[in-house]
Amino acid sequence: CSDSSTLTKNRRPTVNNFNKQRPAGRKEASNATPNFALLPHPIYLLESVTIIMCTTPPSSSYQHMSPPPSRTYPNMRKGSSFVPLPRPSLRAQKQHLTSILLDSATTLFVLYFLYHNPNYLNPWSLPNATLWLGGFILIRCAIAFYDHLVVCLIDSCFKCKVLPTREPGAPPVRYVELDTRSLVYLCLNAFNEYAFVMRLTHYLSQGGMFQALPLKLSEVSLGNTLLALGIIFVSMDMLYAPLHHLMHLPSLYPLIHKHHHRQHFPTRGYLDAGNEHPIEHMIGIICVWFALMTAELMMPSLLCLGDKLWYEDAGLSVLSSPSEWVRGGGVHAITAFIFFQLHATLAMMNHSPYDVQFSLPLIGSTKLFGKETQLVKCIEKIPWVGLRLRRLVIGEWFHYSVGYHEMHHRKFNFNYGQYCMWYDLWMGTFLEYEGPLRAKELEAKKLKSKAK
């Protein structure tokens, strides 16, 4: 056909160009065969339906955020009606196949485990599904209320400012809506959270690991409350941080953790915190159980060690069986409940736009006593360990900041810790918070780089 030479090579003609390129005087046949090459690809139809169903306007608090950019391809022609689907690379095809195999194997394992352990989702042995679903709805409503309560307290009572990247004068940040996969992950993780809450309450009611966990108010002490709470937080972060670092390895990152980093600037609190692969969500729950059981076993061990050192200094001998060192019961049930509330609060704040930060000093608060007290100066003079002890005293050993976690979402290979930055300071992956660059600063930075 003579008009085929006018078409661009390897590009699909648009409907308008196709009609214009017909020879003059040639009439359209009534029984002409339709050209299915001009129809849009089914993937784009599915994508359009997904965008319409899942896209919601951002909250009024985040109106300075820019909408997600439209998808473009290198071979897109301006003004064309349809875009050819690009061929994925061999590496992308391999990652996609590995992801399907991993998700399929995980699904089969979960189904096999639930088939042989039906009480995992119902440790309280609820008699019917109505009560079970009623409890699930109650927990979801409680989490939604708690999420809004935390935001209300931060915004109204504590008057916390937003992070510099979210201020009205800052450059707009990219806002990513929840897609279909995000909604599926949130639903699966919601059932996993419900099972965790049921198992945790059942575990506490049964007295813990060795049926020795105290439940009465008369059994509250400094050891099974404040000290145990500190052990729980530290042990939780010391396990979570290396596992988090492991999920950032190039071979694992696109399979599990990449989905959580879709939002470079988290804003939705619980929705952004819980929007993760179910495998990653299960890893977080395992870390919570590890931290709780570590404190439950460690506190009796520390008490036995303290008694032994005390009696040895007094010249007395004390006999203790090995079972006393690991008898359990080092955490009060109230401590476990408080930790769960604080853990949920900090996870929500880590994925919020508010600039929340605080320290936990060992001896007094730096806001009340300052950093240059006589005690701090004396500690600095101690050889070898003076600077480390200074950080411990003034509170820099445990410094929580939402900005640290935002930096992790912006620059993926830094700040793997969740509460404190011990692991990152040790591994050299700690990065201080960096505010946004203004337009003039960006231009000056480009000119400076060109000059070099």
VOPAGU-2260 file (C-alpha; in pm, 1 decimal, decimal comma):
REM VOPAGU-2260
SITE   aa  ch    i         X         Y         Z
SITE  CYS   A    0       0,0       0,0       0,0
SITE  SER   A    1     141,1     338,1     -96,6
SITE  ASP   A    2      26,2     512,0     221,2
SITE  SER   A    3     230,5     278,7     445,5
SITE  SER   A    4     549,7     464,2     363,5
SITE  THR   A    5     417,8     775,8     532,6
SITE  LEU   A    6     383,3     603,6     871,0
SITE  THR   A    7     663,7     626,5    1119,4
SITE  LYS   A    8     861,8     307,8    1151,6
SITE  ASN   A    9     780,0      81,4    1450,3
SITE  ARG   A   10     507,2     317,3    1572,8
SITE  ARG   A   11     137,3     254,4    1582,0
SITE  PRO   A   12     -64,0     515,2    1387,3
SITE  THR   A   13    -331,1     712,5    1562,8
SITE  VAL   A   14    -693,5     701,2    1458,8
SITE  ASN   A   15    -685,2    1050,0    1308,1
SITE  ASN   A   16    -368,2     986,6    1106,1
SITE  PHE   A   17    -500,7     650,4     988,8
SITE  ASN   A   18    -816,2     811,3     847,8
SITE  LYS   A   19    -621,8    1090,0     683,1
SITE  GLN   A   20    -389,8     845,3     508,7
SITE  ARG   A   21    -667,2     666,8     314,4
SITE  PRO   A   22    -654,7     726,1     -63,0
SITE  ALA   A   23    -889,9     993,5    -187,8
SITE  GLY   A   24   -1215,7     875,2    -345,6
SITE  ARG   A   25   -1201,5     536,5    -174,0
SITE  LYS   A   26   -1525,2     456,8      12,9
SITE  GLU   A   27   -1546,9     266,1     338,5
SITE  ALA   A   28   -1686,2     -86,4     292,7
SITE  SER   A   29   -1981,9    -173,6     514,1
SITE  ASN   A   30   -1844,2    -519,8     594,3
SITE  ALA   A   31   -1488,3    -405,8     654,1
SITE  THR   A   32   -1288,5    -604,6     908,4
SITE  PRO   A   33   -1214,0    -397,5    1220,1
SITE  ASN   A   34    -848,6    -321,4    1289,6
SITE  PHE   A   35    -788,7    -454,2    1640,9
SITE  ALA   A   36    -438,4    -309,4    1644,1
SITE  LEU   A   37    -593,5      30,5    1709,0
SITE  LEU   A   38    -766,1     -79,2    2029,8
SITE  PRO   A   39    -599,9      12,2    2361,3
SITE  HIS   A   40    -401,4    -254,1    2540,4
SITE  PRO   A   41    -603,3    -433,6    2815,1
SITE  ILE   A   42    -339,7    -341,4    3074,3
SITE  TYR   A   43    -410,4      27,9    3023,1
SITE  LEU   A   44    -784,2     -28,5    3063,7
SITE  LEU   A   45    -717,2    -214,2    3390,9
SITE  GLU   A   46    -481,6      59,9    3504,4
SITE  SER   A   47    -742,7     327,4    3434,4
SITE  VAL   A   48   -1006,9     141,3    3636,7
SITE  THR   A   49    -759,4      97,9    3924,3
SITE  ILE   A   50    -675,6     468,5    3929,2
SITE  ILE   A   51   -1044,4     565,4    3931,3
SITE  MET   A   52   -1124,4     323,4    4215,0
SITE  CYS   A   53    -825,4     390,2    4439,0
SITE  THR   A   54    -751,2     760,2    4389,5
SITE  THR   A   55    -883,9     989,7    4659,4
SITE  PRO   A   56    -803,0    1357,3    4704,3
SITE  PRO   A   57    -536,7    1424,6    4968,2
SITE  SER   A   58    -629,2    1570,6    5302,5
SITE  SER   A   59    -652,9    1944,6    5339,1
SITE  SER   A   60    -350,4    1929,6    5568,0
SITE  TYR   A   61    -133,9    1811,8    5278,5
SITE  GLN   A   62    -260,0    2032,8    4994,5
SITE  HIS   A   63      93,8    2151,4    4927,3
SITE  MET   A   64     178,2    1802,9    4803,1
SITE  SER   A   65     193,2    1749,6    4431,3
SITE  PRO   A   66      -9,6    1471,6    4266,5
SITE  PRO   A   67     179,2    1171,9    4131,8
SITE  PRO   A   68     325,9    1239,2    3788,4
SITE  SER   A   69     164,4    1074,4    3489,7
SITE  ARG   A   70     344,5     775,6    3346,8
SITE  THR   A   71     557,8     844,9    3039,4
SITE  TYR   A   72     770,8     625,9    2820,7
SITE  PRO   A   73    1077,2     705,4    2609,3
SITE  ASN   A   74     903,4     608,9    2284,6
SITE  MET   A   75     585,6     806,9    2352,2
SITE  ARG   A   76     490,6    1042,7    2070,3
SITE  LYS   A   77     330,1    1370,5    2163,6
SITE  GLY   A   78     -34,8    1383,6    2060,7
SITE  SER   A   79     -66,4    1010,2    2004,8
SITE  SER   A   80    -384,4     840,5    2120,7
SITE  PHE   A   81    -230,2     515,0    2246,2
SITE  VAL   A   82     104,0     439,5    2405,5
SITE  PRO   A   83     288,5     118,2    2315,7
SITE  LEU   A   84     362,9    -104,6    2612,2
SITE  PRO   A   85     740,4    -104,4    2674,0
SITE  ARG   A   86     913,0    -438,2    2687,5
SITE  PRO   A   87    1043,9    -504,1    3042,1
SITE  SER   A   88    1409,7    -580,6    3083,2
SITE  LEU   A   89    1537,3    -927,8    3156,6
SITE  ARG   A   90    1621,1    -826,0    3512,4
SITE  ALA   A   91    1267,8    -692,7    3569,5
SITE  GLN   A   92    1117,5   -1013,1    3430,2
SITE  LYS   A   93    1336,9   -1220,3    3662,3
SITE  GLN   A   94    1237,9   -1010,3    3965,1
SITE  HIS   A   95     870,2   -1037,9    3873,0
SITE  LEU   A   96     893,3   -1416,0    3843,3
SITE  THR   A   97    1083,2   -1443,5    4173,2
SITE  SER   A   98     821,8   -1225,2    4343,8
SITE  ILE   A   99     540,4   -1448,5    4216,5
SITE  LEU   A  100     721,6   -1761,0    4336,8
SITE  LEU   A  101     789,3   -1605,7    4678,6
SITE  ASP   A  102     430,5   -1490,1    4726,7
SITE  SER   A  103     295,1   -1825,9    4611,5
SITE  ALA   A  104     525,6   -2022,7    4841,6
SITE  THR   A  105     435,7   -1793,6    5133,8
SITE  THR   A  106      64,2   -1835,6    5065,9
SITE  LEU   A  107      93,6   -2214,0    5055,2
SITE  PHE   A  108     294,7   -2216,9    5376,8
SITE  VAL   A  109      41,0   -1996,5    5556,7
SITE  LEU   A  110    -250,2   -2213,1    5440,8
SITE  TYR   A  111     -66,3   -2528,5    5546,3
SITE  PHE   A  112      17,0   -2377,5    5886,1
SITE  LEU   A  113    -339,0   -2258,2    5949,7
SITE  TYR   A  114    -478,9   -2595,5    5844,2
SITE  HIS   A  115    -266,4   -2776,7    6102,0
SITE  ASN   A  116    -290,7   -2497,0    6364,3
SITE  PRO   A  117    -647,4   -2363,2    6349,0
SITE  ASN   A  118    -620,0   -2211,7    6697,6
SITE  TYR   A  119    -362,1   -1960,5    6576,8
SITE  LEU   A  120    -639,2   -1724,5    6461,5
SITE  ASN   A  121    -864,3   -1810,6    6755,9
SITE  PRO   A  122    -656,2   -1863,3    7071,7
SITE  TRP   A  123    -953,0   -1770,0    7292,7
SITE  SER   A  124   -1162,3   -2048,9    7131,7
SITE  LEU   A  125   -1453,1   -1822,1    7043,1
SITE  PRO   A  126   -1760,2   -2039,8    6978,8
SITE  ASN   A  127   -1873,7   -1893,7    6646,0
SITE  ALA   A  128   -1761,0   -1675,4    6358,9
SITE  THR   A  129   -1994,0   -1390,5    6458,3
SITE  LEU   A  130   -1800,5   -1319,6    6777,8
SITE  TRP   A  131   -1470,3   -1353,0    6592,2
SITE  LEU   A  132   -1572,9   -1103,0    6324,3
SITE  GLY   A  133   -1719,9    -875,5    6590,0
SITE  GLY   A  134   -1384,6    -869,0    6765,7
SITE  PHE   A  135   -1209,0    -797,8    6437,9
SITE  ILE   A  136   -1435,7    -499,5    6366,2
SITE  LEU   A  137   -1390,1    -374,0    6721,8
SITE  ILE   A  138   -1009,4    -387,3    6691,2
SITE  ARG   A  139   -1016,3    -206,2    6356,3
SITE  CYS   A  140   -1236,1      70,3    6496,5
SITE  ALA   A  141   -1006,3     100,7    6797,5
SITE  ILE   A  142    -697,1     133,6    6575,7
SITE  ALA   A  143    -866,6     396,5    6357,7
SITE  PHE   A  144    -974,2     590,7    6667,2
SITE  TYR   A  145    -626,4     560,7    6817,9
SITE  ASP   A  146    -464,9     687,4    6497,4
SITE  HIS   A  147    -688,4     997,0    6494,6
SITE  LEU   A  148    -635,5    1045,4    6869,2
SITE  VAL   A  149    -256,6    1052,5    6827,3
SITE  VAL   A  150    -284,4    1308,4    6546,9
SITE  CYS   A  151    -523,7    1519,4    6754,2
SITE  LEU   A  152    -293,9    1517,9    7056,7
SITE  ILE   A  153      12,8    1605,8    6850,9
SITE  ASP   A  154    -161,1    1878,0    6654,4
SITE  SER   A  155    -385,3    2032,9    6918,4
SITE  CYS   A  156    -235,3    1964,4    7260,4
SITE  PHE   A  157     139,7    1951,2    7197,9
SITE  LYS   A  158     131,3    2201,6    6909,5
SITE  CYS   A  159     400,0    2014,7    6717,3
SITE  LYS   A  160     514,1    2173,3    6394,7
SITE  VAL   A  161     539,1    1985,7    6067,6
SITE  LEU   A  162     869,6    1878,3    5922,7
SITE  PRO   A  163    1053,6    2137,6    5711,0
SITE  THR   A  164     975,0    1941,7    5395,1
SITE  ARG   A  165     600,8    1978,3    5464,0
SITE  GLU   A  166     595,1    2350,9    5537,8
SITE  PRO   A  167     384,1    2564,2    5304,0
SITE  GLY   A  168     684,8    2747,0    5159,7
SITE  ALA   A  169     880,7    2429,0    5085,6
SITE  PRO   A  170     888,5    2270,0    4740,2
SITE  PRO   A  171     593,2    2033,6    4691,8
SITE  VAL   A  172     660,3    1669,2    4771,4
SITE  ARG   A  173     531,6    1370,9    4580,2
SITE  TYR   A  174     213,7    1218,3    4720,0
SITE  VAL   A  175     142,4     854,8    4626,1
SITE  GLU   A  176    -212,7     723,9    4651,6
SITE  LEU   A  177    -300,0     376,7    4777,1
SITE  ASP   A  178    -318,0     135,5    4486,4
SITE  THR   A  179    -488,5    -203,0    4470,5
SITE  ARG   A  180    -187,3    -391,5    4602,3
SITE  SER   A  181    -165,1    -152,4    4898,1
SITE  LEU   A  182    -528,4    -215,8    4986,7
SITE  VAL   A  183    -475,4    -592,9    4965,5
SITE  TYR   A  184    -166,6    -573,8    5188,1
SITE  LEU   A  185    -349,9    -357,8    5441,9
SITE  CYS   A  186    -634,9    -610,9    5458,5
SITE  LEU   A  187    -400,6    -906,8    5505,2
SITE  ASN   A  188    -197,7    -723,2    5767,6
SITE  ALA   A  189    -518,2    -626,3    5949,2
SITE  PHE   A  190    -604,9    -994,2    6000,7
SITE  ASN   A  191    -248,4   -1063,2    6112,0
SITE  GLU   A  192    -269,4    -778,0    6363,1
SITE  TYR   A  193    -597,3    -913,0    6495,6
SITE  ALA   A  194    -442,0   -1255,8    6546,8
SITE  PHE   A  195    -146,0   -1091,7    6721,7
SITE  VAL   A  196    -369,3    -893,9    6959,2
SITE  MET   A  197    -567,5   -1206,6    7047,1
SITE  ARG   A  198    -254,7   -1414,2    7104,5
SITE  LEU   A  199     -87,5   -1139,1    7309,9
SITE  THR   A  200    -386,4   -1097,4    7542,1
SITE  HIS   A  201    -417,9   -1475,7    7576,0
SITE  TYR   A  202     -44,1   -1502,6    7648,3
SITE  LEU   A  203     -66,0   -1241,2    7925,0
SITE  SER   A  204    -377,0   -1397,5    8076,9
SITE  GLN   A  205    -199,7   -1734,2    8100,4
SITE  GLY   A  206      94,3   -1585,7    8290,0
SITE  GLY   A  207     351,3   -1563,3    8013,1
SITE  MET   A  208     608,2   -1819,2    7914,0
SITE  PHE   A  209     635,4   -2000,2    8249,0
SITE  GLN   A  210     300,6   -1895,4    8401,6
SITE  ALA   A  211     493,1   -1654,8    8625,4
SITE  LEU   A  212     403,4   -1320,2    8471,3
SITE  PRO   A  213     251,6   -1092,1    8740,8
SITE  LEU   A  214    -101,3    -964,0    8683,1
SITE  LYS   A  215    -199,1    -799,6    9013,4
SITE  LEU   A  216    -142,9    -431,6    9090,1
SITE  SER   A  217      21,0    -525,7    9418,9
SITE  GLU   A  218     299,7    -697,5    9220,7
SITE  VAL   A  219     405,2    -381,6    9034,7
SITE  SER   A  220     769,2    -289,6    9093,9
SITE  LEU   A  221    1039,4     -73,7    8939,5
SITE  GLY   A  222    1202,9    -378,5    8782,8
SITE  ASN   A  223     900,4    -523,1    8603,3
SITE  THR   A  224     778,9    -182,5    8478,8
SITE  LEU   A  225    1035,8      87,6    8393,5
SITE  LEU   A  226    1343,4    -134,2    8365,3
SITE  ALA   A  227    1152,8    -399,6    8174,4
SITE  LEU   A  228    1008,5    -136,3    7941,1
SITE  GLY   A  229    1358,4     -11,2    7860,0
SITE  ILE   A  230    1479,9    -365,2    7789,1
SITE  ILE   A  231    1181,2    -425,0    7559,4
SITE  PHE   A  232    1244,2    -111,6    7352,4
SITE  VAL   A  233    1618,7    -164,9    7322,1
SITE  SER   A  234    1597,0    -536,2    7237,0
SITE  MET   A  235    1317,5    -466,1    6987,2
SITE  ASP   A  236    1527,1    -210,5    6799,8
SITE  MET   A  237    1846,5    -415,7    6814,2
SITE  LEU   A  238    1671,0    -701,9    6635,7
SITE  TYR   A  239    1454,7    -497,1    6400,2
SITE  ALA   A  240    1735,9    -273,5    6269,7
SITE  PRO   A  241    1959,7    -553,9    6129,0
SITE  LEU   A  242    1656,3    -733,2    5983,3
SITE  HIS   A  243    1548,2    -404,5    5827,2
SITE  HIS   A  244    1899,2    -365,4    5686,0
SITE  LEU   A  245    1879,7    -720,0    5550,9
SITE  MET   A  246    1557,3    -638,9    5364,6
SITE  HIS   A  247    1743,5    -359,4    5184,3
SITE  LEU   A  248    1986,0    -599,6    5018,8
SITE  PRO   A  249    1957,0    -574,9    4638,9
SITE  SER   A  250    1841,3    -935,1    4609,2
SITE  LEU   A  251    1561,3    -897,3    4868,3
SITE  TYR   A  252    1460,1    -532,1    4842,6
SITE  PRO   A  253    1240,8    -554,3    4527,8
SITE  LEU   A  254    1068,4    -868,0    4659,0
SITE  ILE   A  255     956,3    -753,4    5004,8
SITE  HIS   A  256    1046,4    -404,6    5123,4
SITE  LYS   A  257    1023,9    -200,3    4803,9
SITE  HIS   A  258     647,6    -159,9    4828,4
SITE  HIS   A  259     676,6      16,2    5165,0
SITE  HIS   A  260     901,8     279,4    5007,2
SITE  ARG   A  261     647,7     388,2    4746,6
SITE  GLN   A  262     575,7     687,2    4968,5
SITE  HIS   A  263     897,4     889,8    4998,3
SITE  PHE   A  264     730,4    1137,3    5234,0
SITE  PRO   A  265     495,1     940,9    5466,8
SITE  THR   A  266     185,9    1134,1    5572,2
SITE  ARG   A  267     -99,7     895,2    5654,7
SITE  GLY   A  268      23,9     758,4    5988,0
SITE  TYR   A  269    -106,9     405,6    6034,2
SITE  LEU   A  270    -194,0     356,5    5667,0
SITE  ASP   A  271     163,2     429,5    5558,6
SITE  ALA   A  272     309,5     231,4    5850,4
SITE  GLY   A  273      97,5     -76,6    5780,1
SITE  ASN   A  274     128,1     -53,4    5401,7
SITE  GLU   A  275     395,3    -320,4    5371,7
SITE  HIS   A  276     441,1    -671,4    5241,6
SITE  PRO   A  277     282,9    -934,4    5471,4
SITE  ILE   A  278     623,2   -1100,1    5514,1
SITE  GLU   A  279     766,0    -771,2    5641,4
SITE  HIS   A  280     467,1    -727,7    5869,1
SITE  MET   A  281     522,2   -1073,2    6014,9
SITE  ILE   A  282     889,7    -989,1    6075,2
SITE  GLY   A  283     780,7    -687,7    6278,6
SITE  ILE   A  284     545,5    -901,0    6489,5
SITE  ILE   A  285     824,5   -1153,1    6551,4
SITE  CYS   A  286    1043,6    -866,5    6675,6
SITE  VAL   A  287     771,4    -765,2    6923,3
SITE  TRP   A  288     746,8   -1118,9    7060,2
SITE  PHE   A  289    1126,8   -1141,2    7084,1
SITE  ALA   A  290    1147,6    -813,3    7277,9
SITE  LEU   A  291     871,6    -913,2    7520,1
SITE  MET   A  292    1019,6   -1257,3    7592,9
SITE  THR   A  293    1371,4   -1113,7    7624,4
SITE  ALA   A  294    1261,3    -877,6    7899,7
SITE  GLU   A  295    1056,8   -1153,2    8063,4
SITE  LEU   A  296    1364,6   -1374,8    8092,3
SITE  MET   A  297    1632,4   -1108,5    8138,3
SITE  MET   A  298    1486,2    -932,5    8442,7
SITE  PRO   A  299    1497,1   -1243,9    8669,7
SITE  SER   A  300    1849,4   -1312,6    8544,4
SITE  LEU   A  301    1958,5    -960,5    8633,3
SITE  LEU   A  302    1798,6    -992,0    8977,1
SITE  CYS   A  303    1977,3   -1321,7    9041,5
SITE  LEU   A  304    2304,7   -1169,5    8923,4
SITE  GLY   A  305    2254,9    -869,5    9151,2
SITE  ASP   A  306    2180,0   -1092,8    9450,8
SITE  LYS   A  307    2486,7   -1301,3    9380,8
SITE  LEU   A  308    2717,5   -1000,4    9357,5
SITE  TRP   A  309    2562,1    -848,0    9669,2
SITE  TYR   A  310    2612,1   -1160,1    9880,9
SITE  GLU   A  311    2964,3   -1217,6    9749,2
SITE  ASP   A  312    3064,8    -862,8    9844,5
SITE  ALA   A  313    2925,4    -927,8   10191,8
SITE  GLY   A  314    3130,8   -1248,2   10221,0
SITE  LEU   A  315    2826,9   -1474,1   10208,6
SITE  SER   A  316    2751,9   -1759,9    9974,0
SITE  VAL   A  317    2422,5   -1786,7    9792,2
SITE  LEU   A  318    2292,0   -2097,8    9623,3
SITE  SER   A  319    2070,7   -2050,9    9318,4
SITE  SER   A  320    1956,4   -2318,9    9080,8
SITE  PRO   A  321    1981,0   -2262,8    8703,4
SITE  SER   A  322    1603,1   -2259,2    8680,7
SITE  GLU   A  323    1587,3   -1942,8    8891,2
SITE  TRP   A  324    1789,8   -1753,0    8632,8
SITE  VAL   A  325    1532,8   -1818,9    8360,5
SITE  ARG   A  326    1216,9   -1854,0    8564,2
SITE  GLY   A  327    1038,6   -1575,0    8370,6
SITE  GLY   A  328     789,4   -1329,5    8508,4
SITE  GLY   A  329    1015,4   -1026,7    8470,2
SITE  VAL   A  330     749,0    -818,0    8295,1
SITE  HIS   A  331     420,8    -704,3    8443,4
SITE  ALA   A  332     109,9    -731,4    8227,1
SITE  ILE   A  333      62,6    -354,0    8254,0
SITE  THR   A  334     415,1    -305,8    8111,4
SITE  ALA   A  335     332,4    -519,0    7807,6
SITE  PHE   A  336      14,0    -320,0    7751,7
SITE  ILE   A  337     199,5      13,4    7780,0
SITE  PHE   A  338     469,5    -104,3    7540,4
SITE  PHE   A  339     213,0    -207,8    7282,0
SITE  GLN   A  340      48,3     135,7    7300,1
SITE  LEU   A  341     378,7     321,0    7275,6
SITE  HIS   A  342     498,0      97,2    6993,7
SITE  ALA   A  343     184,3     171,5    6791,4
SITE  THR   A  344     211,4     544,5    6867,0
SITE  LEU   A  345     574,6     571,1    6758,4
SITE  ALA   A  346     507,3     370,3    6442,1
SITE  MET   A  347     221,9     607,0    6352,4
SITE  MET   A  348     432,8     915,3    6423,8
SITE  ASN   A  349     723,1     779,2    6217,2
SITE  HIS   A  350     492,0     793,6    5915,0
SITE  SER   A  351     335,0    1131,3    5988,5
SITE  PRO   A  352     436,4    1483,2    5875,4
SITE  TYR   A  353     494,0    1610,9    6231,2
SITE  ASP   A  354     836,8    1703,9    6365,2
SITE  VAL   A  355     830,3    1498,4    6686,5
SITE  GLN   A  356    1157,1    1425,7    6865,8
SITE  PHE   A  357    1268,2    1355,0    7220,5
SITE  SER   A  358    1554,9    1207,0    7420,5
SITE  LEU   A  359    1566,2     971,9    7718,5
SITE  PRO   A  360    1851,2    1088,3    7944,5
SITE  LEU   A  361    1983,7     865,0    8217,1
SITE  ILE   A  362    2034,0    1142,8    8472,8
SITE  GLY   A  363    1794,9    1434,3    8426,1
SITE  SER   A  364    1672,9    1624,0    8123,1
SITE  THR   A  365    1894,5    1847,6    7913,5
SITE  LYS   A  366    1607,8    2095,4    7873,8
SITE  LEU   A  367    1598,9    2141,0    8251,8
SITE  PHE   A  368    1966,5    2111,3    8345,8
SITE  GLY   A  369    2145,8    2183,6    8018,6
SITE  LYS   A  370    2440,8    2007,0    7857,7
SITE  GLU   A  371    2721,7    2197,5    8031,7
SITE  THR   A  372    2656,8    2111,6    8395,3
SITE  GLN   A  373    2935,9    2036,1    8640,8
SITE  LEU   A  374    2841,4    1667,5    8634,9
SITE  VAL   A  375    2868,9    1651,5    8255,3
SITE  LYS   A  376    3207,9    1826,8    8261,2
SITE  CYS   A  377    3340,9    1578,1    8514,5
SITE  ILE   A  378    3216,6    1285,9    8307,3
SITE  GLU   A  379    3387,6    1423,8    7995,2
SITE  LYS   A  380    3725,4    1408,1    8171,5
SITE  ILE   A  381    3704,0    1031,9    8222,6
SITE  PRO   A  382    3959,2     873,7    7986,9
SITE  TRP   A  383    3854,1     647,4    7701,0
SITE  VAL   A  384    3481,5     642,6    7780,6
SITE  GLY   A  385    3414,6    1005,6    7874,2
SITE  LEU   A  386    3242,4    1109,7    7551,8
SITE  ARG   A  387    3026,1     796,5    7540,5
SITE  LEU   A  388    2919,1     843,3    7902,2
SITE  ARG   A  389    2838,7    1207,8    7829,5
SITE  ARG   A  390    2597,6    1104,0    7553,6
SITE  LEU   A  391    2441,3     852,4    7789,5
SITE  VAL   A  392    2386,9    1111,4    8060,0
SITE  ILE   A  393    2251,0    1399,6    7850,8
SITE  GLY   A  394    2015,0    1173,6    7656,1
SITE  GLU   A  395    2184,1    1140,2    7317,0
SITE  TRP   A  396    2200,6     763,3    7357,9
SITE  PHE   A  397    1827,4     736,6    7287,3
SITE  HIS   A  398    1712,3    1014,2    7059,2
SITE  TYR   A  399    1385,7     958,6    6874,6
SITE  SER   A  400    1300,9    1174,9    6576,4
SITE  VAL   A  401    1040,6    1143,1    6301,5
SITE  GLY   A  402    1286,4    1320,5    6073,4
SITE  TYR   A  403    1527,7    1027,1    6097,1
SITE  HIS   A  404    1267,6     792,6    5953,1
SITE  GLU   A  405    1172,2    1041,5    5683,7
SITE  MET   A  406    1537,7    1045,4    5578,8
SITE  HIS   A  407    1519,3     666,0    5553,3
SITE  HIS   A  408    1223,8     693,5    5314,3
SITE  ARG   A  409    1398,4     964,0    5112,7
SITE  LYS   A  410    1742,7     798,4    5105,7
SITE  PHE   A  411    1687,6     427,9    5144,9
SITE  ASN   A  412    2029,6     314,5    5269,3
SITE  PHE   A  413    2037,5     510,4    5594,9
SITE  ASN   A  414    1867,4     515,8    5937,8
SITE  TYR   A  415    1748,4     156,8    5966,1
SITE  GLY   A  416    1661,2     195,4    6335,1
SITE  GLN   A  417    1303,6     249,8    6443,1
SITE  TYR   A  418    1331,1     414,8    6785,7
SITE  CYS   A  419    1697,6     493,5    6844,8
SITE  MET   A  420    1996,6     501,3    6610,6
SITE  TRP   A  421    2231,3     265,0    6796,1
SITE  TYR   A  422    2263,1      22,6    6509,5
SITE  ASP   A  423    2314,5     297,9    6251,9
SITE  LEU   A  424    2579,3     473,7    6461,9
SITE  TRP   A  425    2758,6     140,8    6497,3
SITE  MET   A  426    2728,6      43,0    6128,6
SITE  GLY   A  427    2797,4     391,2    5990,7
SITE  THR   A  428    2453,7     423,8    5828,6
SITE  PHE   A  429    2327,3     713,7    6041,1
SITE  LEU   A  430    2227,3    1029,6    5855,1
SITE  GLU   A  431    2116,7    1355,7    6013,5
SITE  TYR   A  432    1795,7    1517,7    5898,1
SITE  GLU   A  433    1825,4    1738,9    5590,4
SITE  GLY   A  434    1562,6    2000,3    5516,8
SITE  PRO   A  435    1440,1    2093,7    5169,8
SITE  LEU   A  436    1640,7    2309,0    4932,3
SITE  ARG   A  437    1476,4    2622,0    4800,9
SITE  ALA   A  438    1467,5    2701,1    4429,9
SITE  LYS   A  439    1756,2    2949,4    4461,4
SITE  GLU   A  440    1962,0    2698,6    4659,7
SITE  LEU   A  441    1901,6    2430,0    4397,7
SITE  GLU   A  442    2007,2    2666,7    4120,1
SITE  ALA   A  443    2318,8    2769,7    4311,5
SITE  LYS   A  444    2404,3    2404,9    4370,0
SITE  LYS   A  445    2371,1    2328,1    3997,6
SITE  LEU   A  446    2590,7    2623,6    3903,6
SITE  LYS   A  447    2849,1    2519,0    4158,4
SITE  SER   A  448    2857,6    2163,7    4023,3
SITE  LYS   A  449    2893,8    2294,9    3665,4
SITE  ALA   A  450    3178,6    2521,8    3771,2
SITE  LYS   A  451    3366,4    2224,7    3913,6
